[in-house]
Amino acid sequence: MPTAGILSPYKMTIAFAENAVMNGVEVSLNTIVQSMEKKDGKILSVSTNRGIIRPKVVINAAGVYSDKIAAMVDDQFFTIHPRKGEIVLVDKKKGHLLYSIVSNPTLTTSKSTSKGGGVIKTSEGNILMGPNSYEQPFKEDFTTKKENIDEILKKHMNIISGLSHADIITYFAGVRAATYEEDFIVEKSEYVKNLVHAAGIQSPGLASAPAIAEDIEKMTIEILSKVKDVKRKDNWNPIRKGIPELSSMKDKERSALIKKRPDYGEIICRCEEVSKGEIIDAINAPIPAKSIDAIKRRTRAGMGRCQSGFCMPLVAKILEEESGLDMKTITKKGNASKILEGKTRKGQNEGGGNYEAL
Ligand SMILES: Cc1cc2nc3c(=O)[nH]c(=O)nc-3n(C[C@H](O)[C@H](O)[C@H](O)COP(=O)(O)OP(=O)(O)OC[C@H]3O[C@@H](n4cnc5c(N)ncnc54)[C@H](O)[C@@H]3O)c2cc1C
């Protein structure tokens, strides 16, 4: 029986979300819960930046902000203290050096809140080193620090021979939503009748997600059954196909696809071998990808050696053409992450497409 497994966290999340949409769920992206109105121990309405929702049940799964959501209805019996983890990612070309998960535990990490990190091969073939683990005051501080990265490299780099600093393509950080009790909070609120908490889901929250979902489903059905008839959906479709992945296809399969869909023959991201067809399909997927990072997480365009240096303008152009978005409004990841300011003087004069980056 294997005791560990590797998956792509963003691909898994997108697959579940798209399957939900295929089965009738409505997803409201870029929607921030700002306050909630409670009456007689029940949430009546949820105010967001995009309007008011009147829900029968509310599930608090807001990660590092789950304590703030609970506080909106005076149900804050826990506090989240953000715990950062930094990660180093190595070029796929060195993926052949590793076939399993390797770690270098020390006596101190075995007693700490983290497993101490390690070296793994991602499902896409990169080598990943880390994460580390330390407390920080801010919930959304995703910066990486040189001294911490150096520490990760010192600890893990020499586990595999043949790796050098030049093989590193990027560093990044995530923030775990730890409670002071160091435990998940998966329960119905004691004081608010239609509120369920899935809070404090720190590591290994991803591995635990299927089991947490089963518990949350039961609690949600209990609450909903009091106000409506809850039935299992007869025609629920468990199959979500996803976008064809050109880079993992054999030549014959590729040729057949390109014959049918010529856009699959035009490579846009050379590092990850992502075609125009994949990007078009991501833009038109059940949850349409409308930013550079949304396309990146669905197709891997921009995740390779050059980290989107070459393909980003091409991806933005396809996004403009396919979705009708004005080039100037295209963002890296929504909100204020605008990329382009306006046409350069040359572009304006020629009526062409030369844009000035912010
Ligand atoms: C460095 C690192 C390494 C990890 N390694 C592993 C591992 O190896 N194995 C494993 O199983 N787990 C791992 N985890 C943990 C795993 O990633 C988390 O447990 C999981 O992502 C938590 O999911 P979640 O849905 O609870 O929270 P999140 O994924 O944080 O989602 C919360 C969502 O709520 C939204 N939100 C917050 N406030 C509001 C608001 N006011 N209005 C609307 N939306 C809001 C946020 O935008 C976000 O989309 C790791 C985490 C980190 C940081």
The ligand as an SDF file (V2000), in Angstrom:
LIG
                    3D

 53 58  0  0  0  0  0  0  0  0999 V2000
    3.6390   25.5680    1.3110 C   0  0  0  0  0  0  0  0  0  0  0  0
    2.4610   24.6580    1.4700 C   0  0  0  0  0  0  0  0  0  0  0  0
    2.6290   23.2790    1.2820 C   0  0  0  0  0  0  0  0  0  0  0  0
    1.5450   22.4100    1.4390 C   0  0  0  0  0  0  0  0  0  0  0  0
    1.7420   21.0630    1.2310 N   0  0  0  0  0  0  0  0  0  0  0  0
    0.6900   20.2210    1.3370 C   0  0  0  0  0  0  0  0  0  0  0  0
    0.8610   18.8290    1.0950 C   0  0  0  0  0  0  0  0  0  0  0  0
    1.9530   18.3640    0.7740 O   0  0  0  0  0  0  0  0  0  0  0  0
   -0.2220   18.0290    1.2240 N   0  0  0  0  0  0  0  0  0  0  0  0
   -1.4460   18.5110    1.5650 C   0  0  0  0  0  0  0  0  0  0  0  0
   -2.3780   17.7270    1.6610 O   0  0  0  0  0  0  0  0  0  0  0  0
   -1.6330   19.8240    1.8160 N   0  0  0  0  0  0  0  0  0  0  0  0
   -0.5910   20.6860    1.7030 C   0  0  0  0  0  0  0  0  0  0  0  0
   -0.7740   22.0310    1.9590 N   0  0  0  0  0  0  0  0  0  0  0  0
   -2.0670   22.4990    2.4710 C   0  0  0  0  0  0  0  0  0  0  0  0
   -3.1210   22.7250    1.4120 C   0  0  0  0  0  0  0  0  0  0  0  0
   -2.6180   23.5090    0.3720 O   0  0  0  0  0  0  0  0  0  0  0  0
   -4.2800   23.4430    2.1100 C   0  0  0  0  0  0  0  0  0  0  0  0
   -4.6980   22.6530    3.1950 O   0  0  0  0  0  0  0  0  0  0  0  0
   -5.4570   23.6700    1.1940 C   0  0  0  0  0  0  0  0  0  0  0  0
   -5.1020   24.4110    0.0620 O   0  0  0  0  0  0  0  0  0  0  0  0
   -6.5390   24.4390    1.9660 C   0  0  0  0  0  0  0  0  0  0  0  0
   -7.6570   24.5570    1.1560 O   0  0  0  0  0  0  0  0  0  0  0  0
   -8.8420   25.5050    1.5670 P   0  0  0  0  0  0  0  0  0  0  0  0
   -9.8360   25.3470    0.4670 O   0  0  0  0  0  0  0  0  0  0  0  0
   -9.2600   25.2480    2.9620 O   0  0  0  0  0  0  0  0  0  0  0  0
   -8.2190   26.9690    1.5700 O   0  0  0  0  0  0  0  0  0  0  0  0
   -7.6890   27.8320    0.3480 P   0  0  0  0  0  0  0  0  0  0  0  0
   -7.1630   26.9640   -0.7320 O   0  0  0  0  0  0  0  0  0  0  0  0
   -6.7800   28.8550    0.9540 O   0  0  0  0  0  0  0  0  0  0  0  0
   -9.0000   28.5250   -0.2100 O   0  0  0  0  0  0  0  0  0  0  0  0
   -9.6500   29.5320    0.4960 C   0  0  0  0  0  0  0  0  0  0  0  0
  -10.3840   30.3900   -0.5010 C   0  0  0  0  0  0  0  0  0  0  0  0
  -11.2130   31.3140    0.1860 O   0  0  0  0  0  0  0  0  0  0  0  0
  -11.1680   32.5330   -0.5010 C   0  0  0  0  0  0  0  0  0  0  0  0
  -11.5610   33.6190    0.4160 N   0  0  0  0  0  0  0  0  0  0  0  0
  -10.9450   34.0620    1.5450 C   0  0  0  0  0  0  0  0  0  0  0  0
  -11.6140   35.0800    2.0930 N   0  0  0  0  0  0  0  0  0  0  0  0
  -12.6960   35.2980    1.3030 C   0  0  0  0  0  0  0  0  0  0  0  0
  -13.7620   36.2460    1.3310 C   0  0  0  0  0  0  0  0  0  0  0  0
  -13.8830   37.1660    2.2830 N   0  0  0  0  0  0  0  0  0  0  0  0
  -14.6820   36.1940    0.3300 N   0  0  0  0  0  0  0  0  0  0  0  0
  -14.5990   35.2660   -0.6520 C   0  0  0  0  0  0  0  0  0  0  0  0
  -13.6160   34.3490   -0.7290 N   0  0  0  0  0  0  0  0  0  0  0  0
  -12.6710   34.3680    0.2310 C   0  0  0  0  0  0  0  0  0  0  0  0
   -9.7260   32.6490   -0.9640 C   0  0  0  0  0  0  0  0  0  0  0  0
   -9.6280   33.5580   -2.0390 O   0  0  0  0  0  0  0  0  0  0  0  0
   -9.4380   31.2260   -1.3760 C   0  0  0  0  0  0  0  0  0  0  0  0
   -9.7680   31.0080   -2.7270 O   0  0  0  0  0  0  0  0  0  0  0  0
    0.2800   22.9250    1.8040 C   0  0  0  0  0  0  0  0  0  0  0  0
    0.1130   24.3080    1.9780 C   0  0  0  0  0  0  0  0  0  0  0  0
    1.1970   25.1700    1.8110 C   0  0  0  0  0  0  0  0  0  0  0  0
    1.0000   26.6480    1.9960 C   0  0  0  0  0  0  0  0  0  0  0  0
  1  2  1  0
  2  3  1  0
  2 52  2  0
  3  4  2  0
  4  5  1  0
  4 50  1  0
  5  6  2  0
  6  7  1  0
  6 13  1  0
  7  8  2  0
  7  9  1  0
  9 10  1  0
 10 11  2  0
 10 12  1  0
 12 13  2  0
 13 14  1  0
 14 15  1  0
 14 50  1  0
 15 16  1  0
 16 17  1  0
 16 18  1  0
 18 19  1  0
 18 20  1  0
 20 21  1  0
 20 22  1  0
 22 23  1  0
 23 24  1  0
 24 25  2  0
 24 26  1  0
 24 27  1  0
 27 28  1  0
 28 29  2  0
 28 30  1  0
 28 31  1  0
 31 32  1  0
 32 33  1  0
 33 34  1  0
 33 48  1  0
 34 35  1  0
 35 36  1  0
 35 46  1  0
 36 37  1  0
 36 45  1  0
 37 38  2  0
 38 39  1  0
 39 40  1  0
 39 45  2  0
 40 41  1  0
 40 42  2  0
 42 43  1  0
 43 44  2  0
 44 45  1  0
 46 47  1  0
 46 48  1  0
 48 49  1  0
 50 51  2  0
 51 52  1  0
 52 53  1  0
M  END
$$$$
